[in-house]
Amino acid sequence: MLPPPSSGLDIWWVPLPELDYETLLTGYVDCLSPEELHRLQSRRLPKGQFQFLFTRVALRHLLSAYHPLIAPGEWLVYRSGSGRPYISQAQTPLSFNLTHTHDCLIFAFSQYADPGVDVEKLSRATEFEGIAKRYFSIQEYSEFLELPETERIVFFYRLWTLKEAAVKASGLGLARGLRRFQFSQRQGRDSLTDLIDVTDQEEMRGKFQFWSARFRDHVIAASLVSQPGAILPDISPVSRSLIWPGTISGIDPGWIKSQSRNSSTNLEP
C-alpha cells in the first residue's frame, strides 16, 4: 500500500513494457470498463491499441496501490465534458492527470488540487520556430530567438510542456489556454532555474504552482491549480518509477519550481 501523496503531488514515470499486445490483453482485459473496451476496439493501429490498453491498466493498478481494498477493475473512470478523465470522489479523494511519449507514461496524483502534466522527448522532430511564433507570447518568442540554436530545443520544450501542464490542470483546453500562461527565463538563461509564471489573469494568479525537469532525454512539466477558495501549501513533488509489473523505486528528475511573479504584465489577447 502506498501512502496518499502527502507531499501534495506524486509523479510516476512508467516506461512501456516489452510485452506484446495479445499477452497484455489476455492478462488485463477484465480491468477495462465496457466503454473503454469499445474505445480500444475502435483503434486500428497495434501501437495505439497497446498504449491505450497499458495506460488504462497502469492507471488502475497505481490507484489500487493507494487504495488496496479496491481492485484495479473496480475503479470508476469517467470523462468530463472537456475529455479530462477523473475518478468518482466516492472511491478516492485523489485527482490525477496523465501524458505520454512513444516510450513512457507519466502520471500525476494529488489530493489537494487538480494536477496537469506533460512530457516531450528531446529527439522528437518538430518545426520549433513556426510553432513558437504561433503559440508563444511576444516575450517568449523573443527569448526563443535570442538563444543560440543549440539551446532553443530545450527552451522550446520547457515552455511548451509548462503551458500544456497549466492548460491541463486548469481544464481550459489548448485553444483557449496556451496564451493565457506566459513564462520567462531571462534571469536564469544559463542554468534554466528561473522559469517564471507571469500571467496577469487575476482569477489565475496565485492559484498555480509549476515545476519543470529534464530527465532521461525528456522534458517534463507539472502544475497544480487550487480549487475555489483553497490555498495550496508549498509543495515539492515526490517522483517514482514503476517498471511493470511491480518494481517501484524513487527517482530524482531534478524538479525546478517556477517562481510566480505577482506584478501585472500585459499579455497578448
C-alpha positions as CSV (number, residue, x, y, z in Angstrom):
1,M,0.0,0.0,0.0
2,L,1.3,3.5,-0.9
3,P,0.6,6.4,1.4
4,P,-1.5,9.3,-0.1
5,P,0.6,11.9,-1.8
6,S,1.5,13.6,1.4
7,S,3.9,15.9,-0.4
8,G,0.9,17.2,-2.3
9,L,2.0,15.8,-5.7
10,D,3.2,12.3,-6.8
11,I,4.7,11.9,-10.2
12,W,5.1,8.5,-11.7
13,W,7.5,7.6,-14.6
14,V,6.3,4.4,-16.2
15,P,8.2,3.0,-19.2
16,L,6.2,1.0,-21.7
17,P,6.9,-2.7,-21.0
18,E,8.3,-5.1,-23.6
19,L,5.1,-7.1,-23.9
20,D,3.1,-8.0,-27.0
21,Y,-0.4,-6.7,-27.2
22,E,-2.1,-10.1,-27.1
23,T,-0.3,-11.0,-23.8
24,L,-1.3,-7.7,-22.3
25,L,-4.9,-8.0,-23.5
26,T,-5.3,-11.6,-22.2
27,G,-3.9,-10.7,-18.8
28,Y,-5.7,-7.4,-18.2
29,V,-8.8,-7.1,-20.4
30,D,-11.0,-7.6,-17.3
31,C,-9.7,-4.2,-15.9
32,L,-11.5,-2.3,-18.7
33,S,-15.0,-0.9,-18.5
34,P,-17.3,-1.6,-21.4
35,E,-16.8,2.0,-22.7
36,E,-13.0,1.6,-22.5
37,L,-13.2,-1.8,-24.3
38,H,-15.3,-0.2,-27.1
39,R,-12.7,2.6,-27.5
40,L,-9.9,0.1,-27.5
41,Q,-11.6,-2.0,-30.3
42,S,-12.1,1.2,-32.3
43,R,-8.4,1.7,-32.6
44,R,-6.8,0.1,-35.6
45,L,-3.1,0.5,-35.2
46,P,-1.4,-2.0,-33.0
47,K,0.8,0.6,-31.3
48,G,-2.2,2.7,-30.5
49,Q,-4.0,-0.3,-29.1
50,F,-1.1,-1.3,-26.9
51,Q,-0.6,2.2,-25.5
52,F,-4.3,2.8,-24.9
53,L,-4.7,-0.6,-23.0
54,F,-1.5,-0.2,-21.0
55,T,-2.4,3.3,-20.0
56,R,-5.7,2.2,-18.5
57,V,-4.2,-0.8,-16.8
58,A,-1.3,1.1,-15.3
59,L,-3.6,3.8,-14.0
60,R,-5.9,1.3,-12.3
61,H,-3.0,-0.5,-10.7
62,L,-1.5,2.7,-9.4
63,L,-4.8,3.7,-7.9
64,S,-5.1,0.3,-6.3
65,A,-1.6,0.8,-4.8
66,Y,-3.0,3.8,-3.0
67,H,-6.3,2.0,-2.2
68,P,-5.6,-1.7,-2.0
69,L,-9.2,-2.6,-0.9
70,I,-10.3,-1.6,-4.4
71,A,-9.3,-4.0,-7.2
72,P,-8.0,-2.5,-10.5
73,G,-11.1,-3.5,-12.3
74,E,-13.4,-1.8,-9.8
75,W,-12.3,1.8,-10.4
76,L,-15.0,4.0,-12.0
77,V,-13.2,6.2,-14.5
78,Y,-15.3,9.0,-16.1
79,R,-14.6,11.8,-18.5
80,S,-15.6,15.4,-18.1
81,G,-17.1,17.4,-20.9
82,S,-13.7,18.6,-21.9
83,G,-12.5,15.0,-22.1
84,R,-10.4,15.0,-18.8
85,P,-10.6,11.6,-17.1
86,Y,-11.5,11.5,-13.4
87,I,-12.4,9.1,-10.6
88,S,-15.5,9.1,-8.5
89,Q,-14.9,11.0,-5.3
90,A,-16.8,8.2,-3.6
91,Q,-13.8,6.0,-4.3
92,T,-10.9,8.3,-3.7
93,P,-10.0,12.0,-3.0
94,L,-7.2,11.8,-5.5
95,S,-7.2,13.8,-8.7
96,F,-5.0,12.7,-11.5
97,N,-3.6,13.6,-14.9
98,L,-1.5,11.7,-17.4
99,T,0.6,12.1,-20.5
100,H,2.9,10.0,-22.7
101,T,5.6,9.8,-25.3
102,H,6.1,6.8,-27.6
103,D,8.2,5.0,-24.9
104,C,6.8,6.1,-21.5
105,L,3.8,7.2,-19.5
106,I,3.7,9.9,-16.8
107,F,1.0,10.0,-14.2
108,A,0.4,12.8,-11.6
109,F,-1.7,12.3,-8.5
110,S,-2.7,14.9,-5.9
111,Q,-5.2,15.0,-3.0
112,Y,-5.0,18.8,-2.7
113,A,-5.7,20.1,-6.2
114,D,-6.1,19.2,-9.9
115,P,-2.7,18.3,-11.5
116,G,-1.6,18.8,-15.0
117,V,1.4,17.0,-16.5
118,D,3.1,17.0,-19.9
119,V,6.3,15.3,-21.3
120,E,8.2,15.6,-24.6
121,K,11.2,13.7,-25.9
122,L,14.0,15.9,-27.0
123,S,14.7,13.8,-30.0
124,R,11.2,14.3,-31.4
125,A,11.3,16.1,-34.8
126,T,9.3,19.4,-34.6
127,E,9.2,22.6,-36.5
128,F,10.1,24.6,-33.4
129,E,10.3,28.1,-34.8
130,G,6.9,28.1,-36.6
131,I,5.2,26.6,-33.5
132,A,6.9,29.1,-31.2
133,K,5.9,32.0,-33.4
134,R,2.3,30.9,-33.5
135,Y,1.7,29.9,-29.9
136,F,4.3,31.7,-27.7
137,S,3.7,35.3,-26.5
138,I,5.8,38.1,-28.0
139,Q,8.1,38.0,-25.0
140,E,8.5,34.2,-25.1
141,Y,9.2,34.2,-28.8
142,S,11.7,37.0,-28.4
143,E,13.6,35.0,-25.8
144,F,13.5,31.9,-28.0
145,L,15.1,33.8,-30.9
146,E,17.7,35.3,-28.6
147,L,19.1,31.9,-27.7
148,P,21.8,30.1,-29.6
149,E,20.3,27.4,-31.9
150,T,21.8,24.7,-29.7
151,E,19.8,25.9,-26.7
152,R,16.5,26.5,-28.4
153,I,15.2,23.0,-28.4
154,V,15.4,22.6,-24.6
155,F,13.9,26.1,-24.1
156,F,11.1,25.4,-26.5
157,Y,10.1,22.1,-24.8
158,R,10.4,23.7,-21.3
159,L,7.9,26.4,-22.2
160,W,5.7,24.1,-24.2
161,T,5.4,21.5,-21.5
162,L,4.8,24.1,-18.9
163,K,2.0,25.6,-20.9
164,E,0.5,22.2,-21.6
165,A,0.6,21.3,-17.9
166,A,-1.0,24.5,-17.0
167,V,-3.8,24.1,-19.6
168,K,-4.4,20.5,-18.5
169,A,-4.6,21.5,-14.8
170,S,-6.9,24.4,-15.5
171,G,-9.2,22.4,-17.8
172,L,-9.2,25.4,-20.3
173,G,-8.3,23.3,-23.3
174,L,-5.5,24.1,-25.7
175,A,-7.4,26.5,-27.9
176,R,-8.3,28.8,-25.0
177,G,-5.4,28.2,-22.7
178,L,-2.0,28.3,-24.4
179,R,-1.6,32.1,-24.4
180,R,-3.1,32.6,-21.0
181,F,0.1,31.4,-19.5
182,Q,3.4,33.1,-20.1
183,F,6.9,32.1,-18.8
184,S,10.3,33.7,-18.9
185,Q,13.8,32.6,-18.1
186,R,15.6,36.0,-18.6
187,Q,17.0,35.8,-15.0
188,G,18.4,32.3,-15.4
189,R,19.4,31.6,-19.1
190,D,22.5,29.6,-18.3
191,S,21.1,27.4,-15.6
192,L,17.4,27.4,-16.6
193,T,16.5,27.8,-13.0
194,D,14.1,30.8,-13.3
195,L,11.2,29.8,-15.4
196,I,8.6,32.4,-14.1
197,D,4.9,32.4,-14.4
198,V,3.9,35.9,-15.4
199,T,0.2,35.5,-16.2
200,D,-1.7,38.6,-15.4
201,Q,-5.1,36.9,-15.3
202,E,-6.3,37.9,-11.8
203,E,-8.5,34.9,-11.4
204,M,-5.5,32.6,-12.0
205,R,-2.6,34.4,-10.2
206,G,-1.5,32.7,-7.0
207,K,-3.6,29.6,-7.7
208,F,-0.9,27.7,-9.6
209,Q,2.4,26.0,-8.8
210,F,4.7,24.8,-11.6
211,W,7.7,22.5,-11.9
212,S,9.9,21.6,-14.8
213,A,12.6,18.9,-15.2
214,R,14.9,17.4,-17.8
215,F,15.1,13.7,-17.3
216,R,16.4,10.8,-19.5
217,D,16.2,12.7,-22.8
218,H,12.8,14.1,-21.9
219,V,11.5,17.4,-20.7
220,I,8.7,17.1,-18.1
221,A,6.4,19.8,-16.6
222,A,3.8,19.6,-13.9
223,S,1.3,22.0,-12.5
224,L,-1.3,22.2,-9.7
225,V,-4.2,24.5,-9.6
226,S,-6.1,25.1,-6.4
227,Q,-9.8,24.7,-6.0
228,P,-12.0,27.8,-5.5
229,G,-11.4,29.2,-2.0
230,A,-8.5,26.9,-1.3
231,I,-4.8,27.9,-0.8
232,L,-2.1,25.5,-1.8
233,P,0.7,24.7,0.6
234,D,4.3,24.9,-0.6
235,I,4.6,21.6,-2.5
236,S,7.6,19.6,-3.6
237,P,6.8,16.7,-5.9
238,V,7.7,13.1,-5.0
239,S,8.8,11.1,-8.0
240,R,8.8,7.4,-8.5
241,S,9.4,4.9,-11.3
242,L,7.2,1.9,-12.0
243,I,8.8,-0.8,-14.0
244,W,5.9,-3.0,-15.0
245,P,4.5,-5.0,-13.4
246,G,5.6,-4.1,-9.8
247,T,9.1,-2.7,-9.4
248,I,8.8,0.7,-7.7
249,S,11.8,2.9,-7.0
250,G,12.3,6.6,-6.2
251,I,13.8,8.8,-8.8
252,D,15.0,12.4,-8.8
253,P,14.3,14.2,-12.1
254,G,15.7,17.5,-10.7
255,W,12.5,19.4,-10.5
256,I,12.8,23.2,-10.8
257,K,9.9,25.1,-9.3
258,S,8.9,28.3,-11.1
259,Q,8.6,31.4,-9.1
260,S,5.3,33.3,-9.6
261,R,5.7,37.0,-10.4
262,N,2.9,38.9,-8.7
263,S,3.3,42.1,-10.7
264,S,0.9,42.6,-13.6
265,T,2.3,42.0,-17.1
266,N,0.3,42.8,-20.3
267,L,-0.1,39.7,-22.4
268,E,-1.5,39.3,-25.9
269,P,-5.2,39.0,-26.0
